[in-house]
Amino acid sequence: MTKPVTIAICGAGYRGLQRYATYAEHFPHECRIVAVAEPRQWFRAEAIARHSIAPVNVFLDWREMIKQPKLADAVIVATQDKDHSEPAIAFMNKGYDVLLEKPMATTEQECRDIAAAAKRNNVLLAVCHVLRYSPYFRALKKVIDSGVLGKIVNVRHVERIGFWHFAHSYVRGNWRNEAQSSPMIMAKCCHDMDIMRFLIGKRCLKLSSFGSLSHFTAENAPPEAPKGPNARCVECSLATDSCPYSAPKFYGKMLRDKEFDWPLNIITQDFTEAGLAKALAEGPYGRCVYRCDNDVCDHQVVNMLFEDEIAVDFTATAFTDAEVRHTEIMGTHGELSGDSKIIKVTDFRTRKTTTTEVAALDITNLGGHLGGDFGIIQDFVRAVRERNPETILSGPEISLEAHLMAFAAERSRKTGSVETIALG
Ligand SMILES: NC(=O)c1ccc[n+]([C@@H]2O[C@H](COP(=O)([O-])OP(=O)(O)OC[C@H]3O[C@@H](n4cnc5c(N)ncnc54)[C@H](O)[C@@H]3O)[C@@H](O)[C@H]2O)c1
């Protein structure tokens, strides 16, 4: 029996603590969380309690942790988007293997620096492009690689974000404002850039993009909506049923249905009517969606040319019901469509259609992203244990490509240019 891999957490928030670290609770023989850096008291205390972390290995800031001798085999960097590159590079320089949340960073130079640091230090780096590790996308890839579709000619991919998810994360939440985090095409869709690269198995050469923030602005506020920069749903005279974005309605239903996981656990840890009322009256998630300081796009399209003249169109939109990704692949011998659950493949030679349902992975609370959250931490722990980069599907160089595509798409959207993707 080999010793469990030891892991430090840098940023024990939703992703670091409530997702990846839970793997160690369920598979303690594989890995242990032995150190934590987290400024927020509740989350730090929770990390210590769940993982019995020794007081000497508890820090309020990763900058304190990095001053210590190496405390673990690997570190999970799950701070906010703008705070990825500094710790990721510092930990790699100290010899840690790193599981790095996406986006790698919010500037092209930082992304390149992160990839270079992994190479220079000869450490393992896995970027959390979790979709690659999901059974569903692995199954799609298997169909493509089997050759049944012939040569791929076109791909259509749609990221249907979900109106409530968009309002939560991209209007009221952490990814609403480009200067504070990153553009929507990076924060949300670097996953999609990456999954297209993964499925097609070739590089993107050129792209153009259009999109804007069309709806979540003051001009679109209903007359009943309260006014002012801190206006809240609880002050609104519009009946909650008349506004799809009503925070009391959405989060209140979750509370009454006892759904205490994401996104309710982002707005409060006090799962009572009083706890919710306080969060909606004081916190960011009770704000009127028409009066927030949001500026990221609520819809965007990207047209891409991949190697071998494969033409790809991608749409991301807030204006859908559930969050789900749809993919269509058109090949010379067949076509495939997938809706994140069911994969249909028609072979033009036999005119037969086969339909496969990919069972959803629901392992404890790591079933997110179609089971990709579970898949990535499992494969990362194994890679660290075996010192083998082969189980990492989202290493530095390949992940950098997806980020360069997202940066290029944003430049194109802002300037009207057709962008060439400059690798290397
Ligand atoms: N892979 C995915 O599909 C996916 C999904 C959601 C979020 N994310 C990304 O994961 C990252 C974290 O998101 P989250 O929702 O967990 O955010 P979060 O705010 O819940 O967690 C970030 C944590 O970092 C802590 N932190 C801040 N400064 C720190 C410091 N100096 N040292 C140590 N810790 C510090 C914060 O207190 C917070 O608890 C973001 O970059 C986000 O974009 C990825």
The ligand as a Gaussian input file, in Angstrom:
#p B3LYP/6-31G(d) Opt

LIG

0 1
 N      -13.401000      24.449000     -12.957000
 C      -14.604000      24.978000     -12.906000
 O      -15.516000      24.531000     -13.577000
 C      -14.879000      26.119000     -11.979000
 C      -16.164000      26.340000     -11.488000
 C      -16.354000      27.424000     -10.635000
 C      -15.294000      28.250000     -10.297000
 N      -14.069000      28.017000     -10.829000
 C      -12.909000      28.862000     -10.498000
 O      -12.413000      28.474000      -9.224000
 C      -11.829000      29.598000      -8.568000
 C      -12.408000      29.707000      -7.165000
 O      -13.803000      29.897000      -7.267000
 P      -14.740000      29.727000      -5.967000
 O      -16.128000      29.780000      -6.440000
 O      -14.259000      28.599000      -5.155000
 O      -14.404000      31.095000      -5.208000
 P      -14.397000      31.366000      -3.646000
 O      -14.399000      32.858000      -3.533000
 O      -15.445000      30.588000      -2.968000
 O      -12.970000      30.804000      -3.182000
 C      -11.766000      31.513000      -3.294000
 C      -11.122000      31.485000      -1.908000
 O       -9.823000      32.070000      -1.967000
 C       -9.612000      32.682000      -0.712000
 N       -8.473000      33.612000      -0.758000
 C       -8.464000      34.921000      -1.103000
 N       -7.232000      35.452000      -0.936000
 C       -6.426000      34.440000      -0.486000
 C       -5.044000      34.363000      -0.114000
 N       -4.251000      35.425000      -0.193000
 N       -4.563000      33.166000       0.310000
 C       -5.360000      32.076000       0.390000
 N       -6.689000      32.101000       0.071000
 C       -7.210000      33.269000      -0.375000
 C      -10.943000      33.370000      -0.457000
 O      -11.122000      33.760000       0.892000
 C      -11.929000      32.302000      -0.895000
 O      -12.370000      31.488000       0.163000
 C      -12.120000      30.800000      -9.445000
 O      -10.996000      31.140000     -10.196000
 C      -13.234000      30.325000     -10.360000
 O      -13.278000      30.972000     -11.610000
 C      -13.841000      26.968000     -11.638000

